[in-house]
Amino acid sequence: MGIGTGIFLFVVGAILAFALNFQLAAINLHLIGYILMGAGVVVFLISLVLVLRRRSTVSTTRSAVDPASNERIVQQETKGDSIL
């Protein structure tokens, strides 16, 4: 949801900054557009970092020798968060 919000803010900011040709006395629409575009980029990047952190996995491999049978025991464990 954060990635979509970032894209939405960027698009609305671009419309305000580049597509509108009228001026308001108290409000600078071009400046508001640039601010929204910057906020959209920041929200997009933060959301992207959080999504990539959530997809990380941790893999652990442990090996030991069973003293009774002298056999090697290997234990593998993988932890990871899935988005889907």
C-alpha positions, 0 to 999 in steps of 0.5 A: 500500500505504501508503494502505491501511495508514493506513486499517487503522491508523485503523480498528483504533484507532477500534475500540480507542478507541470499541468496546471497553468493558472495562479492562485493569489495565496497558494503557489501550486507549483511549489506544492506540486514539487513538495508532493513529488518529493514526498511521493519519492520518499514514501516510495523508497521507504516502502520499498526498503521495508518490503525488501527487508521483509523478504529476507531469509535466514538459513542456518546449518548445524552439523554434529557427530552422534557419539553412539553411532559415530554418524554425522548429523546435519540439521538445516533450518530456514526462516523467512517471511513471505509476503504472499 
